[in-house]
Amino acid sequence: MDMQDPGVSAVFDHPAFDDHEQVVFCSDAETGLRAIIAIHDTRLGPALGGCRMWAYGSSGEAVTDALRLSRGMTYKNSLAGLDLGGGKSVIIGDPGRDKTPALLAAFGRHVETLGGRYTTAEDVGISTEDMEQVATATSHARGTPATGLGDPSPYTALGILSGIKAALAHRTGSDEIAGRRIVLQGLGHVGWHLADLLAKEKARLVVADVDASTAERAEAAFGAERAEADSAHRIEADVFAPCALGAGLNARTIPELGAGIVAGAANNQLATEADGERLMARGVLYAPDYAINAGGVISIALSKPGGDDTAVMERVTAIGETLRQIFVRADADGLPTDVVADAIARERLERAGARADPLQTETV
């Protein structure tokens, strides 16, 4: 294909393209599978990152998501101290209508062709049970009881809790959650577990979700106040915890923020690089998403079948210390926290030296 063909240049000239090592477009006519696997950087090891299934408005949106999320995984794995690179996959389709066992198995076959350069796991729209179906067609799937500790969501939520405490301590001098008003936007797997943890810590919890019935269940289960998902960021609170989809912090929403701390589980929370500057200018302490939400990938990378999660728990709770270091360095250098987190992640990548052999078959 001519390199000037728009189908090629649309990827190489894409704003989110960051010297990605490999972008694979996957299809299967029999099952209707359309998926994208993006491998960003394998200098630290083979790429690990979840699979997201979403009804994207266009294939271009799916490409953007795959490129941005895979880069985020490189930085997440680096900051977490894991010897793993960054990758991500997206399946284009409505998970409630289009997902079938055959489609998931077809996706697994595509993962298998990469020979271990990419290992997948669950993400938005993909459950532990779905990943078990993917695993029938590839040995490079994680996040199932057979491959480790199963659902990584509780570990992601625990890491978010640790990060919220670190942010509170940095901003207020105390990591006490009891009595703090915390607005949680998004009640998926991670958001629900986080709501449970915050309720047990006696936070004054406000919950919001695009699914009104889910928000109502959380209101009853956790004694929470309920809010509308699209306006939750405006509520006056100690902490705003975005746990839905990305790009929620942008030129429109940042001036409206009602909390002095943003610390949540959503990936790619900043719509643009300028939004970190906007948060700093407003005096909002931001816990960079890929630093605070690394608990799940830690559980996938370090766990072994059998249920002993001691090493995982130690690394997950250390997320708070990682964030403390980011906050201190950001203050000292007068830089946004996301810029500092990026710098720390890149420093480790650069120490790793030249990129790994593209034909490596090492597994997680």
Phi, psi and omega in degrees: 000136177301134183293347176271355178301133183300335179294329177274309183298334179299333177271307185294331179262006181295138180303332182269358178285124186230061183053041177303139182289325187201134173231119186247127176260124188244137175214155177212109187298324185294320184260349183083011181297131167225118186215161177228130174246122180244123175253116186273307189204128180239026179297328181272347183150182179299150186285139175231132177183151188287173176249127179250136173243125186209147178276074181298148179290338179202164176293331177298320177296322179294319177299315179302314181298314181297317181294313182292316182293322181292321175298317178300324179292324176302312182290322179298310181295324178295310181297328181282356179076022181268144177272062184219147175272186184245133176208167179201153175227150176228138173252128182274116180159161178280115183296337179278342185241323190260346186283128177223158175303322181293320178296317180295320178294322177298319176299316178302323179296323177293319177300319183298326181296342181278355170064028178098357176293337179223131174244134185254166178201180183283156175206198182306128177085355180233127183259174175301318179296322177296319181293330174297325177290318176302319184293346176290343184243357179209148174271004184248051175232140182228175179089020177242158178303328182288337183251358181172231185266002180083216186309120180280352186304316180300327179285324174299314181298320179296321177295321177297317178300315178299321180291321177298318179296320179296320179293318178298317180297319181292320184278322189244346183091357179220137178266012181295127180266330182307127178087349179282141177271119182235125180261119182250115182254111180109115186239047173283205183304308183289314182301321180293315178298320180294319177301319178297315179296317181293322178296320179293333176274003176067037172289154169275094194267132172243128184240148179211142178205150179295336176268106185301324182292325177294317178297322178295319178296319179293322178302316181285319185290325188245006182062037186264163169272146182251142179225167177281139186297320186283350179237008184299327183295341183277347186291134176294127185199169173282321184222136169252123183245092178284121183232024179253221180278173187277184178064020180283344177257110188211184185298334179276314188278328184300317177296342182266353186302135179258000181244151178271354178228135171243118183209101184211181190267345185300146175274153175051052184293327180278126180291324179220166178297331181292342186288335173295320176296320180297318179297315180297318180298328179277354182079021179268128177276118184252125173271107184309132191302315185284349173277316186279333186259024185279357184302321182294314181291328175297317181295325180288319185287324189257344185281154175233153177303140178128342170095357179279112184247024183302310181295322179296313181299320179298315182290323181293314181292340177287352177303324179300319179292321176301315179294322178302316179296321178297314181298316181296314180294322178297317178297315183295323184267352182066038183239155174298149183297328180291326177294318179294317179299317177301317182296317180296317179296317181293325179301319179290322178297318181293325177294335181289345176083210185296156179299150180294159175304121183297348180259011181300149178235018179299142180249162180290000000 
